[in-house]
Amino acid sequence: MNFSDAKETAEVVTRSFGEEIQFFFASLGGRIPLWITAFIVAIIALIIAKISRRIIERKLAKHGIEEENNEMEIIGGRITYVVILVIGFTSALKIAGIDVTTIVAAVAVGAGFAMQDLIINFLGGVMILAGKHFTIGDYIKIEETVGKVVDIQARVTVLQALDGTKVVVPNSSLFLKQVVSFTSNPFMRIDLMVGIDNRNDLEKVIAVCNKVFTNTKGVLVEPKPAVVVAGFDRHVLNLEMRAWIESRSGWVRLKSDLAKNIKHAFDINGIKMAMPLQITVAEKELALTDEKVKTEDPMLLTAEEKPMQPTSVPKIPQALPVQAPQVQPSPINASEPAVG
């Protein structure tokens, strides 16, 4: 390739790039009005979606849906809101000249990874409302939390615990985990354990309890209350009081009232409650018992408490008697002079 060919190639590339730049700015000037129109369409769609949701919820509320059982109201308003938003935004993208197919594919891939939890929680909320396992106003228990359902949102469910605190639970947890609903059924049973002295007259105790059931406000006649003997031993007779109440009548307060009324009735009728068994051991008896145990089990004795064992002293062999040598006296001669 000579110099003239390289120069000609450079001129062609420069001319093509310049034409592309000119075309871009020329098309940009024509697209700006379309983008403005698309933005306006998106804003209008958002406003219409919000207004439509409120209208649908208001219409459903007028058709006899109770305030504490408005799951259809929430579902209807939410579906209307989402559908109008999807239609409006899709129209805005088409007006702007953007390929909707590419956008939908990109959103689907992003939702599969980045928005997985959000989608699961949203679907969990829809399934909760559609399944009607519990509704707004019910008392439920999930894991260790007990509270009243205050709101079911798109992502979370808000509970008001018994102590007044606000608990926010993801809808996916409510959908996947075990949930206990205390007020889904019209009636619920409250159980109260009572321990009495087993020397009381059992028939009298049952008669007193039945009278308490009748006089306690909120306890239903049907299903019939019952007193069940749960167990007994030498000193205690355990009774289980079973009473049925309306599930939305405040079961915590009713259980407290029932316990107070039973205690008051027992005091009036001379029914003795079970007293805790106490065993008092005197200090001296405890010391004697401890000494006896240690005597029976020598391994429990400490080094100071172990008795001294007589040590064996090795026997020393007795020495044989030593006899002194006998000296024979020499005879005295008469001829030797006597020493004076």
Long-range contacts (C-beta under 8 A, 24 or more apart in sequence): 31-96, 31-97, 34-95, 34-96, 34-97, 35-96, 37-95, 37-96, 38-92, 38-93, 38-95, 38-96, 39-92, 41-88, 41-91, 41-92, 41-95, 42-88, 42-89, 42-92, 44-88, 45-84, 45-85, 45-87, 45-88, 45-89, 45-91, 45-92, 46-85, 46-88, 48-84, 48-88, 49-80, 49-81, 49-82, 49-84, 49-85, 49-88, 50-81, 52-80, 52-81, 52-84, 53-77, 53-78, 53-80, 53-81, 56-80, 67-137, 68-135, 68-136, 68-137, 69-135, 69-136, 69-137, 70-135, 70-136, 71-129, 71-130, 71-132, 71-135, 71-136, 71-152, 72-129, 74-129, 74-152, 75-126, 75-129, 75-130, 78-126, 78-154, 117-170, 117-172, 118-155, 120-171, 120-172, 121-154, 121-155, 121-156, 121-170, 121-171, 121-172, 122-154, 122-155, 122-171, 123-175, 124-170, 124-171, 124-172, 124-174, 124-175, 124-176, 125-152, 125-153, 125-154, 125-155, 125-157, 125-171, 127-175, 128-152, 128-157, 128-171, 128-174, 128-175, 133-179, 133-181, 133-184, 134-179, 134-181, 134-183, 134-184, 135-184, 137-183, 137-248, 138-181, 138-182, 138-183, 138-184, 139-181, 139-182, 139-183, 139-251, 140-179, 140-180, 140-181, 140-182, 141-179, 141-180, 141-182, 142-169, 142-173, 142-174, 142-177, 142-178, 142-179, 142-180, 143-177, 145-169, 146-182, 162-252, 182-247, 182-251, 183-247, 183-248, 184-247, 185-247, 186-246, 186-247, 187-220, 187-223, 187-244, 187-245, 187-246, 187-247, 188-244, 188-245, 188-246, 188-247, 188-251, 189-223, 189-242, 189-243, 189-244, 189-245, 190-242, 190-243, 190-244, 190-245, 190-251, 190-254, 190-255, 190-258, 191-240, 191-241, 191-242, 192-240, 192-241, 192-243, 192-255, 192-258, 192-259, 192-262, 193-230, 193-238, 193-239, 193-240, 193-241, 194-238, 194-239, 194-240, 194-241, 194-262, 194-273, 195-236, 195-237, 195-238, 195-239, 195-273, 195-274, 196-236, 196-237, 196-239, 196-266, 196-271, 196-272, 196-273, 196-274, 197-235, 197-236, 197-237, 197-272, 197-273, 197-274, 197-275, 198-232, 198-233, 198-234, 198-235, 198-236, 198-237, 198-274, 199-272, 200-237, 200-271, 200-272, 202-229, 202-237, 204-269, 204-271, 205-239, 205-271, 208-265, 208-266, 208-269, 208-271, 209-239, 209-241, 209-262, 209-265, 211-265, 212-258, 212-261, 212-262, 212-265, 213-241, 213-243, 213-258, 215-261, 216-243, 216-254, 216-257, 216-258, 216-261, 217-257, 218-245, 218-246, 218-249, 218-250, 218-254, 218-257, 219-243, 219-244, 219-245, 219-254, 219-258, 220-244, 220-245, 220-246, 235-274, 235-275, 235-277, 236-274, 237-274
